[in-house]
Amino acid sequence: MELLLVPIALGLLVVFSSFFTVKQQTSAIMERLGKFHSIRSSGLHFKVPFIDRITGRINLKIQQLDVMVETKTKDNVFVKLKVSVQFKVLEDSVYDAFYKLENPYEQITAYVFDTVRAEVPKMKLDDVFERKDDIAVAIRRELEEAMNEYGYGIVKALVTDIDPDHAVKNAMNRINAAEREKLAAEYEGESERIRIVAKAKAEAESKRLQGQGIADQRREIARGLEESVDILNRVGINSQEASALIVVTQHYDTLQAIGQSSHSNLILLPNAPSAGVDMLSQMVASFSASQQMSEDMKKSKSMLELKQPEKVKTTK
């Protein structure tokens, strides 16, 4: 009985080893007596024991390879670029991917280095940042032309990081900060100019209105004085006396207004009882002199106007 168990066990082992499974998104390479026989896709499969064997399995999922490349730009700045290459094995080229290429990662890395170091030295550092998509397109184009022959398809090539030298980054940050400070200064200057212009316009308008108010005030004062003089003339007081009386009245009104304020100091010089009469007579005299001067000026002007035509006629 024990002798029968051994052949049965061997038979079961052979039967079970004749079947194998392949996972989803995977292809199995089967060889028969050392020679390529077939490619098996996902599912349950049969192989001849001791004759067929699974040589390898190929992953059909999209894979990603990150490559760090250090190179120099056109303006002699060393920069590090991180390139992410997404690739996959083409389902109809599994044989080429398995047998033609020993190490696809090294092959892809070599092409990335070659393309980056051919494209970046043509650009300045600022252009590298602005045209990183162009670099990625160039990498994908080169990889597709080379890797399709080996059964690999390039899904995407991305330049995910650009890292210049630390000193260069500090310089770029200082330049950026200086530009922003310059722009802020320009905005502040423009704002200050607008404030000054607005303030000047407001002051000009205020002065205009103030002048207009003063002119209206003086006009009303003159009109009031004229009416006062007319009233005094009706009661037998001539114009000079009426004017002097009005000035004296305004003088005492001014003293009264000054004395009403608790924070003002009023100094009254000593004077005789006749001081008011003296001030009135002085004012009358000054008004008379000013009136006489005004009449003399009018006469002189009239004489000049009369002589001017004769002079013109003599000249002819």
Secondary structure, 3 states (H helix, E strand, C coil): CHHHHHHHHHHHHHHHHCEEEECCCEEEEEEECCEEEEEECCEEEECCCCCEEEEEEEECCCEEEEEEEEEECCCCCEEEEEEEEEEEECHHHHHHHHHCCCCHHHHHHHHHHHHHHHHHHHCCHHHHHHCHHHHHHHHHHHHHHHHHHHCEEEEEEEEEEEEECHHHHHHHHHHHHHHHHHHHHHHHHHHHHHHHHHHHHHHHHHHHHHHHHHHHHHHHHHHHHHHHHHHHHHCCCCHHHHHHHHHHHHHHHHHHHHHHCCCCCCCCCCCCCCHHHHHHHHHHHHHHHHHHHHHHHHHHHHHHHHHHHHHHHHHC
